[in-house]
Each structure stands twice: as C-alpha cells, then as structure tokens.
Amino acid sequence: MWWVIIKAVRWSPVTNSSVNSIRATLVLGYGNDSAFTDAFSQAVDEIRARQPEAVLYIQSLVPIEPEKAHATNPASWLNNDNVARYNELLRQVCADKGVVYVDVASALAGETGVLPAEGTTDGIHFTRSWYEKWYAYLKTHTVDPAEYAAGQPVAETEEMSE
C-alpha cells in the first residue's frame, strides 16, 4: 500500500482531515484514474479554501522492490507500472493546481528505477537508512513561500530552492 501525502505548511485539524480523506482515496482509487485525480483535485481545492496562504506539497510514490513486495503482498495492482502511472497523475494534478510536486522517487530508487533491496524491509516499506534519505531529501526540496504565492511554476523539483 502506498500513501500519498499532501502537506500544507500551516497545519490545522481541517488540513489533517483532508489528508486522511486523500489517503482513503488512494487505497480505493486503483483502477479508476479519473476518480483518483478528481479526489486529489477536490482535496487541494478544499485545503486552499480553508488555508489559502499554505504552500502545498505532493510527494511522488516510490517504486517497490518487486521480489520482496510480492513475497509479502501478491496483489496484482502492486507493481512499478502502477507507481509510474500514479506519479504521472499526481504530476498532472500538481501542474493543474499549482501544487509543488516533490519527486522523492528520484532520491530513493536505485539505478534500475526500483527500490533497492537494501532500502526496504518488505519491498514496500523503507529501512531506517532509507527513511533518513527521504527526510534529507525533503529538507532540501522546498519552495520559497513568496515565490509560490506569486504564482511561480513550482510543479517540478528542479524548480525548487533550498
């Protein structure tokens, strides 16, 4: 199972409940790309309505390590083709809504484009060292709130600043 997190710079109980509804949508959204993107778009709209000054981030899904993942969870939908498809859908929502897309997959996947065996306990969840890599990446891939508010294009990590 993958979690996609929409993070608002300013936390509130309203934002947290929106994130919970997004998590549920991701789990139920497999096989229905339109419902997935509609639900994410709606959640972004709801967060923006309640916290218009917040900088919103959506993180990419991270590819799985197929051998380990299928040993513990043989679900047919659990594959890297779906990870790539959903990442493209997330990119599109970010581009359409002016949300920052954080490509954590680029920092956590190995040379072959999958999660390395040493970076995962079960093919899906990270080892401690990979959680630390994730955290280090997030700390260096944020945007300037003033540029974000001014409408600068920020849907790709290459456009982000420290």
C-alpha positions in Angstrom: 0.0 0.0 0.0 1.3 3.5 -0.8 0.5 6.7 0.9 0.5 10.0 -0.9 0.7 13.0 1.4 -0.5 16.4 0.7 1.4 18.6 3.2 0.3 22.1 4.0 2.9 24.4 5.5 0.4 25.5 8.2 -1.1 22.6 10.0 -4.6 22.6 11.2 -7.2 19.9 12.1 -9.0 20.8 8.9 -5.9 20.1 6.8 -5.3 16.9 8.7 -8.8 15.6 8.0 -8.3 16.4 4.3 -5.1 14.4 4.2 -6.9 11.4 5.8 -9.6 11.5 3.1 -6.9 11.6 0.4 -5.2 8.5 1.9 -8.5 6.7 1.7 -8.9 7.8 -1.9 -5.6 6.4 -2.9 -6.3 3.0 -1.4 -9.7 2.9 -3.2 -8.6 4.6 -6.4 -6.8 1.7 -8.1 -8.2 1.1 -11.5 -10.1 4.4 -11.6 -7.6 7.1 -12.7 -10.3 9.7 -13.1 -11.7 9.2 -9.6 -8.1 9.4 -8.2 -7.3 12.7 -9.9 -10.7 14.1 -9.2 -10.4 13.3 -5.5 -6.9 14.8 -5.3 -8.0 17.9 -7.2 -11.0 18.3 -4.8 -8.8 17.9 -1.8 -6.4 20.6 -3.0 -9.4 22.9 -3.6 -10.7 22.2 -0.1 -7.4 22.8 1.6 -6.9 26.0 -0.4 -10.4 27.3 0.5 -9.5 26.8 4.2 -5.9 27.8 4.1 -5.2 30.0 1.1 -1.8 31.0 2.3 -0.5 27.4 2.7 2.2 26.0 0.4 1.0 22.6 -0.7 3.3 19.7 -1.5 2.5 16.3 -3.0 5.2 13.7 -2.9 5.7 11.1 -5.5 5.1 7.4 -4.9 8.3 5.4 -4.6 8.8 2.3 -6.7 8.7 -1.0 -5.0 11.3 -3.8 -4.9 9.2 -6.4 -6.7 10.7 -9.6 -5.4 10.3 -8.7 -1.7 7.0 -6.9 -2.2 5.3 -9.9 -4.0 6.6 -12.3 -1.4 4.7 -10.4 1.3 1.8 -8.9 -0.8 1.0 -10.7 -4.1 -1.7 -8.2 -5.1 -1.7 -7.7 -8.8 -2.0 -4.0 -8.6 1.2 -3.7 -6.6 3.7 -3.1 -9.4 6.0 -0.4 -10.7 3.9 0.3 -13.8 1.1 1.5 -11.5 3.6 3.5 -9.4 4.7 5.3 -12.6 1.1 5.8 -13.8 0.0 7.3 -10.5 3.1 9.5 -10.3 2.1 10.9 -13.7 -1.4 11.5 -12.5 0.0 13.3 -9.4 2.3 15.4 -11.6 -0.7 16.5 -13.7 -2.8 17.4 -10.6 0.2 19.4 -9.3 0.6 21.2 -12.7 -3.1 21.9 -12.9 -3.5 23.2 -9.4 -0.1 24.9 -8.9 0.9 22.5 -6.2 4.6 21.6 -5.5 5.4 18.0 -6.8 8.3 16.5 -4.8 9.9 13.7 -6.7 11.1 11.6 -3.8 11.2 8.6 -6.0 14.3 10.1 -7.8 16.2 10.1 -4.5 15.1 6.7 -3.2 15.0 4.5 -6.2 18.2 2.7 -7.3 19.9 2.8 -10.7 17.4 0.3 -12.2 14.5 2.6 -11.2 13.2 0.3 -8.4 13.6 0.5 -4.6 16.9 -1.3 -3.8 16.7 -4.4 -1.7 18.9 -2.8 1.0 16.5 0.1 1.2 13.4 -1.9 2.2 12.3 -4.5 4.7 9.4 -5.9 2.7 9.7 -4.4 -0.8 7.4 -1.5 0.1 8.4 0.0 3.5 11.8 1.6 4.0 14.7 0.6 6.2 15.8 3.2 8.7 18.6 4.5 6.4 16.1 5.0 3.6 13.8 6.9 5.9 16.7 9.1 6.7 17.5 9.6 2.9 13.8 10.5 2.4 13.9 13.0 5.3 17.2 14.5 4.0 15.7 14.9 0.5 12.6 16.6 1.8 14.7 19.1 3.8 16.3 20.3 0.6 13.3 20.4 -1.7 11.1 23.2 -0.5 10.0 26.4 -2.2 10.1 30.0 -1.2 6.6 30.8 0.1 6.7 34.3 -1.5 7.6 32.9 -5.0 4.9 30.3 -4.5 2.3 32.9 -3.6 3.4 35.0 -6.6 2.4 32.1 -8.9 5.9 30.9 -9.9 5.8 27.5 -11.6 6.8 25.0 -8.9 5.4 21.7 -10.1 8.8 20.1 -10.6 11.7 19.6 -8.1 14.2 21.1 -10.4 12.5 24.5 -9.9 12.7 24.3 -6.1 15.2 26.0 -4.0 16.7 25.2 -0.6 
